[in-house]
C-alpha cells in the first residue's frame, strides 16, 4: 500500500511545500521511501530516496520544487526493496512522463519483457515502472496524452490508483482508478488535487469526488473532467461529497502519538456510531433473519471484531455463523457456496484486497447471495461490491494499529444483534431496553477507564521485565478480545503473543510456562467465568505471572492475580456481550506503552501498513 498526492494550480504558491505536507499526512500508508516530481519549464524535476519523509526532506529539500504541477508518493515496498531506484515517481525512457501508483500490476513481468524487446530500459524492480513506458509507447503510436494513458491501462491487469504528468502537457494531470482508492477535489478556478486518502485534502477542500473503478479524471487548475474508461471515454458527471471531519482529526492534537490520540477518541467514535440510522441496522438484521447460510469474513483486527460480533449476533439470531479469514474464503468454500447465503464482510479501509476478492468471487460463483459490508470509509471499494453497507463513525485513523475502528465495528455488529432480538421478539421489551442501556453506557465506561488508568498501565509495563513471550487467555466471547489484545502487542511492541482459548491452552502451550511467564487473562463475569478460574489456577501453579482484566467488583480471580486491571462496568448480564468493546482499550494501552518501553514507534509498526491492498 502506498500514498499518492497531486496538485495543479494557477496560484503563486510553493507546491513543493504543499505536496510535502500532504504526504506527511499519508505516511501511515507507507514509510520506507518517498519522492516528488514537478514540471518546471517543460522539464521534470524529480527528488526521491529511501527512508522516512522528514529524513529525505532534510537531504533533498522538497520545498525547493517549483512550477504549477507536483506529484508526490510515499511507499510501502511490494515489488523490490525500499531503495532510491524503486522509489516513486517512475519515468519513461524520454524522461518526460512521470507516474505515481498505489496497487499492483499483476502482469508486469510479461509487459516488461515485451517493452524490453522494443528497446525500453528500466531502472527499478517495481511493477509501476512499466506504466510510463507503456504510455511512451502509445504516444509513439500517435495517441494523444489522454488516449495513451487509457491504452496503457488496457494492457495492465491488477489494481491501480495512479497519477500521471507529462512534460509536454504541463497544464493537466491524469488520474485513474481500479480497485485502489483515489479521491480528487478542487478550489474552483484555482487549484485541483488528487490523493489516495481524505486527510491529505482536508486542509485545502472539503468537497471531494471519489473515483470509482475504471474511471479517469483530468485535473486542470481549478477544474476537473471525469471519464468512463470502459465506455469509450464517455464524459461523466460526478457529484462531490462534503467531508465533515475536523481538520485536526488527522493531526495528533497534543498527543505524543496518533495511536494514543485515537484510543482517547474511542468514546466519541462510539457515540457517533450509536447514531447509525435504525433503517440501516434493520435492513442488515432482516437479511440475516431470512438467510439460510451466513458467513462473516475479514482480515486482521477486523477479523477479531468479526469473532466478537459473530458471538453476539448468534446469541440473538439462533443461527450458526461461520467465520472465515478472507484470504482463505475461496479455498474453504469452493463448491460449497449455496443459495440464500449472506456474507458479512468487514474492512476498516474498505480496500483490503483479500476481503474484496472474497466477496467478488462469491458474487461470481453464486448469484443468489447478499453481501453486507461494514467499513469506515464512504465510497470505498467494499461498499460498491456489497448490496448494503454500514459506515462506522470512527473518522480518520492514522495509526497503523487499528484501535477506534475495532470498537466501532464490534458496536455496529452489536446493534445488529439487538435489532434481531427485537424483530424476533425473543426478549421482553424491558429486557431489550436494558441491553440497549448497557450498550449506550459503553462510551462513558471507556472514558472513566482512560481517565483513571494511564499511570497504572504505565507501571504495569515498567514492572514487567522485557519479556519476549506472552499468553493472552480467555473463554467464550473474550477469546476475540484475547486475540485482538495480543495482536496489538505483537504489532506495536514486537512481542511474541499467542491469543488462545484458556481451555485449549492446556493442550500444549502450557508446557512453555516457566516462573514469571506473563499471562493475561480476560475475565468478565459471564457464563465462562467459573471455568476460567480453574484455568488461572492451573497456570499460576506452574509459575505464571498472572495479569487479569476484570470488572470493578471482581474478587475471585483478582485474589489469584499478581496484577489486576479493573474495568469500571457493572457485573450484570446486560454488559457481558459487550465486554470486547469495554475491555479492549486496556490492552491497547498496554501495547502502546510496551512499544514505548522498547523504543519503538507505535504509529508505524515494523513491516506493516494501514491498508493491505496487495496479496
ABEGO torsion letter per residue (X at the ends): XBBBBBBBBABBBBAAAAAAAAAAAAAAAEAABBBBBBBBGGBBBBBBBBEBAAAAAAAAGAAABBEABBBBBBBBBABEBBBAAABOBBBBAAGABBBBBBEBBAAAAAAAAAAAAAGBBBABABAAAAAAAAAAAAAAAGBBAAAAAAAAAAABBEBBBBBBBBAABAABBBBBBBGBBBBBBBBBGABBBBBABAAAAAAABABBBBBBBGBBBBBBBGBBBBBBAABGGBBBBBBBBBBABBAAAABAGGBABAAAAAAAAAAAAAAAAAABBAAAAAAAAAAAAABABBBBBBBEAAAAAAAAAAAAAAAAAGBBBBBBBAAAAAAAABGABBBGBBBBBBBAAGABAAAAAAAAAAAAABABBBBBBBBABBGBAAAAABABBBBBAAEBBABABBAAAAAAAAAAAAAAAAAAAAAAGABBAAAAAAAAAAAAAAAAAAAAAAAAAAAAAAAAAAABBBBABBBBBBBEAAAAAAAAAAAAAAAAAGBBBBBBBAAAAABGAAAABBBGBBBBBBBBBBAAAAAAAAAAAAAAAAGBBBBBBBBAABAAAAAABABBBBBBBBABAAAAAAAAAAAAAAAAAAAAAAAAAAGBBAABBBGBBABBABX
